Amino acid sequence: HSSKDARQAACQALSKICVPGDSTALSVVESHLRHEDAGVRENVYFALAQVAGRGSAKAINALSKGVDDSDECVRETTLRALINVATKGDTVALAAGLAKLDDESAVVRCAALE
């Protein structure tokens, strides 16, 4: 859909109604990871964590790339989403979090500490 509000609403709805690990929902969400609007990307990363379920390597890899987004809110949301997906000791998630401990944004640094 061309409306960013509609895409954001769709991501929020998917995160509430999909069964974790649903491959179709994951594909739909992943197709918007590089959306031009930061608000849409933020919702997409949040939905990805909800749809993927705990321990999803595919989601963890995508989220670990999202921590380098140009938008502060997207980086924060992505770090918080990683907490919900990664299992204890996940090296990819740990590396992504550690890399953001010196982020320019205090909000992002705080999220990395979690």
C-alpha positions in Angstrom: 0.0 0.0 0.0 1.3 3.5 -0.8 0.2 5.1 2.5 2.8 4.9 5.3 0.0 5.0 7.9 -1.6 1.9 6.4 1.8 0.1 6.3 2.4 1.0 10.0 -1.1 -0.2 10.9 -0.6 -3.4 9.0 2.7 -4.1 10.8 1.0 -3.5 14.1 -1.9 -5.8 13.2 0.5 -8.6 12.0 2.4 -8.5 15.3 -0.9 -9.0 17.2 -2.6 -11.7 15.1 0.2 -13.9 13.7 1.4 -17.1 15.2 5.2 -16.8 16.0 7.3 -18.3 13.2 4.6 -17.9 10.5 6.8 -17.9 7.3 4.3 -15.9 5.2 4.0 -13.2 7.8 7.8 -13.1 8.2 8.2 -12.6 4.4 5.7 -9.8 4.3 7.3 -8.0 7.2 10.8 -8.5 5.9 9.9 -6.9 2.5 9.5 -3.6 4.3 12.8 -3.5 6.3 14.3 -0.9 4.0 11.2 1.4 3.7 12.1 5.0 3.2 10.0 6.2 6.2 11.6 5.7 9.6 8.2 5.3 11.3 7.4 2.4 9.0 10.8 0.8 9.6 10.4 1.1 13.3 7.0 -0.7 13.2 8.5 -3.3 10.8 11.3 -4.2 13.2 8.9 -4.4 16.1 6.5 -6.6 14.1 9.5 -8.8 13.0 10.3 -9.6 16.6 6.7 -10.4 17.4 6.1 -12.5 14.3 9.4 -14.4 14.3 9.3 -15.7 17.8 12.2 -16.3 20.3 15.4 -17.7 18.8 14.7 -17.0 15.2 18.1 -16.8 13.5 16.6 -15.0 10.5 15.0 -12.3 12.7 18.1 -11.9 14.8 20.2 -11.4 11.7 17.8 -8.8 10.3 17.5 -7.0 13.7 21.3 -6.9 14.1 21.5 -5.0 10.9 18.7 -2.6 12.0 20.7 -1.4 14.9 22.8 0.6 12.4 19.7 2.5 11.0 20.1 6.2 10.5 17.1 6.9 12.7 17.5 6.9 16.5 14.0 5.6 17.2 14.5 2.7 14.7 17.9 1.8 16.4 16.2 1.9 19.8 13.3 -0.2 18.7 15.5 -2.7 17.0 17.7 -3.2 20.1 14.6 -3.7 22.3 13.2 -6.1 19.7 16.5 -8.1 19.8 15.9 -8.6 23.6 12.5 -10.3 22.8 13.9 -12.6 20.0 17.4 -13.5 21.1 18.1 -16.3 23.5 20.5 -16.0 26.3 24.1 -16.0 25.0 23.2 -15.3 21.4 26.5 -14.0 20.0 24.9 -12.1 17.0 22.5 -10.2 19.3 25.3 -9.6 21.9 27.6 -8.1 19.2 24.8 -5.9 18.0 24.1 -4.6 21.5 27.7 -4.1 22.4 28.3 -2.1 19.2 25.7 0.4 20.3 27.1 1.1 23.7 28.9 4.1 22.2 26.0 5.3 20.0 25.6 9.0 19.6 22.1 8.7 21.1 21.7 8.3 24.9 18.4 6.5 24.3 20.1 4.0 22.1 22.9 3.5 24.5 20.4 2.8 27.3 18.6 0.3 25.1 21.9 -1.4 24.4 22.5 -1.8 28.1 19.3 -3.8 28.6 
